[in-house]
Amino acid sequence: MENLEERDTTAEIRAAVENFFERDEVKHEPFNERNVASAIYSVDAKFGHTTIFFYAYKDKLVIHMMIPLNADNERAKVAEFLHRANYGLNVGNFDFDFNDGEISYRIALYCGRDEFIPPTYEQIDFAVVIGLMMIEKYGNALVKVMFGLVEPEEAVAAAEEND
């Protein structure tokens, strides 16, 4: 078995993400001293874009997509909406910070500890595409819940109507 203590696995994950950026010609902020890179992607939702943060760790890559909205007034309803949306998701999940109203979608790619393999281009691309699809699928319904225009249960039902 290979001695992983001698490998800089975080650097290997960073290199995999940089390869993804290069192959897709993504304009991005490179990894900083905290091993975080970011890129802004357009989404087909009322809020128009999401900032994706790529966190490189020793054994995983976490892809964190920040929704540029803040749930100030309807936190309980937004939380209900996000929990209902999360039910049945196979890859990733919505996150909600009750302290400040921050909303995001997160996917983690585990690379292994004993037999480390950095994420492939296809794995990173799949995670990004799935996350963007979920944000687009539920984004406009989320906005309606945030503004009190619809109840969480019916907003999720409408978003999932064509599944």
C-alpha positions as CSV (number, residue, x, y, z in Angstrom):
1,M,0.0,0.0,0.0
2,E,1.2,3.5,-0.9
3,N,2.3,5.8,1.9
4,L,-0.1,8.8,1.5
5,E,1.8,10.8,4.1
6,E,4.4,11.5,1.4
7,R,1.9,12.8,-1.1
8,D,0.4,16.3,-1.2
9,T,-3.2,15.1,-1.8
10,T,-4.6,18.6,-1.4
11,A,-2.4,19.8,-4.2
12,E,-3.6,16.9,-6.4
13,I,-7.2,17.9,-5.8
14,R,-6.3,21.5,-6.6
15,A,-4.7,20.4,-9.8
16,A,-7.8,18.4,-10.8
17,V,-10.0,21.5,-10.3
18,E,-7.6,23.7,-12.2
19,N,-7.7,21.1,-15.0
20,F,-11.5,21.3,-14.9
21,F,-11.4,25.1,-15.2
22,E,-8.9,24.9,-18.1
23,R,-10.8,22.3,-20.1
24,D,-14.1,24.2,-19.7
25,E,-12.4,27.6,-20.1
26,V,-14.0,28.8,-16.9
27,K,-13.1,32.3,-15.7
28,H,-12.2,31.8,-12.1
29,E,-10.4,33.0,-9.0
30,P,-7.5,30.6,-8.4
31,F,-6.9,28.7,-5.2
32,N,-5.9,30.9,-2.3
33,E,-3.9,30.1,0.8
34,R,-7.0,28.4,2.4
35,N,-7.3,26.0,-0.6
36,V,-10.4,27.7,-2.0
37,A,-11.1,28.6,-5.6
38,S,-14.3,30.2,-7.0
39,A,-16.2,30.9,-10.2
40,I,-19.4,32.6,-11.0
41,Y,-22.0,30.7,-13.1
42,S,-25.1,32.0,-14.7
43,V,-28.3,30.2,-13.8
44,D,-31.8,30.3,-15.3
45,A,-33.5,31.7,-12.2
46,K,-34.7,35.1,-11.0
47,F,-31.4,35.7,-9.2
48,G,-29.4,35.1,-12.4
49,H,-26.1,33.6,-11.0
50,T,-24.4,31.5,-8.3
51,T,-20.9,31.7,-7.0
52,I,-19.3,28.3,-6.7
53,F,-16.6,27.7,-4.2
54,F,-14.3,24.7,-4.6
55,Y,-12.7,23.6,-1.3
56,A,-9.7,21.3,-1.6
57,Y,-9.1,19.1,1.5
58,K,-6.7,16.3,2.0
59,D,-9.3,13.6,1.2
60,K,-12.2,15.4,-0.5
61,L,-13.3,18.2,-2.8
62,V,-16.4,20.2,-1.5
63,I,-18.3,22.1,-4.1
64,H,-20.4,24.8,-2.5
65,M,-22.8,26.9,-4.6
66,M,-23.9,30.1,-2.9
67,I,-27.3,31.4,-3.9
68,P,-27.2,35.2,-3.9
69,L,-30.3,35.6,-1.7
70,N,-30.7,36.0,2.0
71,A,-33.8,34.7,3.8
72,D,-34.4,37.5,6.2
73,N,-38.2,37.4,6.9
74,E,-39.4,33.9,6.0
75,R,-36.7,31.7,7.5
76,A,-39.1,29.0,8.8
77,K,-40.8,28.8,5.5
78,V,-37.5,28.8,3.5
79,A,-36.2,26.0,5.8
80,E,-39.3,24.0,5.2
81,F,-39.0,24.5,1.5
82,L,-35.4,23.5,1.4
83,H,-36.1,20.3,3.5
84,R,-38.9,19.3,1.2
85,A,-36.7,19.9,-1.8
86,N,-33.8,17.9,-0.3
87,Y,-36.0,14.9,0.2
88,G,-35.2,12.4,-2.5
89,L,-32.2,14.2,-3.9
90,N,-29.5,11.6,-4.8
91,V,-26.5,13.9,-5.2
92,G,-25.9,16.9,-3.0
93,N,-28.3,18.9,-0.9
94,F,-29.5,22.4,-0.1
95,D,-28.0,24.1,3.0
96,F,-29.5,26.8,5.1
97,D,-27.9,28.9,7.8
98,F,-30.5,30.0,10.3
99,N,-28.1,32.5,11.8
100,D,-27.8,34.7,8.7
101,G,-30.3,33.3,6.2
102,E,-27.6,32.1,3.8
103,I,-28.8,29.5,1.2
104,S,-26.5,27.2,-0.8
105,Y,-26.2,23.8,-2.5
106,R,-23.4,21.5,-1.6
107,I,-21.8,18.4,-3.1
108,A,-18.8,16.6,-1.7
109,L,-16.5,14.3,-3.7
110,Y,-14.6,11.9,-1.4
111,C,-11.3,10.9,-2.8
112,G,-10.3,8.2,-0.2
113,R,-7.8,8.1,2.5
114,D,-6.1,4.7,2.3
115,E,-6.3,4.6,-1.5
116,F,-6.5,8.2,-2.6
117,I,-7.6,9.0,-6.1
118,P,-8.1,12.7,-7.1
119,P,-11.4,13.6,-8.7
120,T,-11.6,13.2,-12.4
121,Y,-12.8,15.9,-14.8
122,E,-16.0,13.9,-15.3
123,Q,-16.7,13.8,-11.6
124,I,-16.2,17.5,-11.1
125,D,-18.2,18.3,-14.2
126,F,-21.0,16.0,-13.0
127,A,-21.1,17.6,-9.6
128,V,-21.2,21.2,-11.0
129,V,-23.8,20.4,-13.6
130,I,-26.1,18.6,-11.0
131,G,-25.8,21.5,-8.6
132,L,-26.6,24.0,-11.2
133,M,-29.5,22.0,-12.4
134,M,-30.9,21.8,-8.8
135,I,-30.5,25.5,-8.3
136,E,-32.3,26.2,-11.6
137,K,-35.0,23.6,-10.8
138,Y,-35.9,25.0,-7.4
139,G,-34.6,28.6,-7.7
140,N,-37.7,30.4,-8.8
141,A,-39.9,28.5,-6.4
142,L,-37.5,29.5,-3.6
143,V,-37.9,33.2,-4.5
144,K,-41.7,32.8,-4.4
145,V,-41.5,31.3,-0.9
146,M,-39.1,34.0,0.3
147,F,-41.5,36.7,-0.8
148,G,-44.5,34.9,0.8
149,L,-46.2,34.4,-2.6
150,V,-46.6,30.6,-2.2
151,E,-46.4,28.0,0.6
152,P,-43.4,25.7,0.7
153,E,-45.2,22.5,0.0
154,E,-46.9,23.8,-3.1
155,A,-43.7,25.5,-4.3
156,V,-41.8,22.2,-4.2
157,A,-44.7,20.4,-5.9
158,A,-44.6,23.0,-8.7
159,A,-40.8,22.7,-9.1
160,E,-41.1,18.9,-9.3
161,E,-44.2,18.9,-11.5
162,N,-42.3,17.6,-14.6
163,D,-40.2,15.0,-12.8
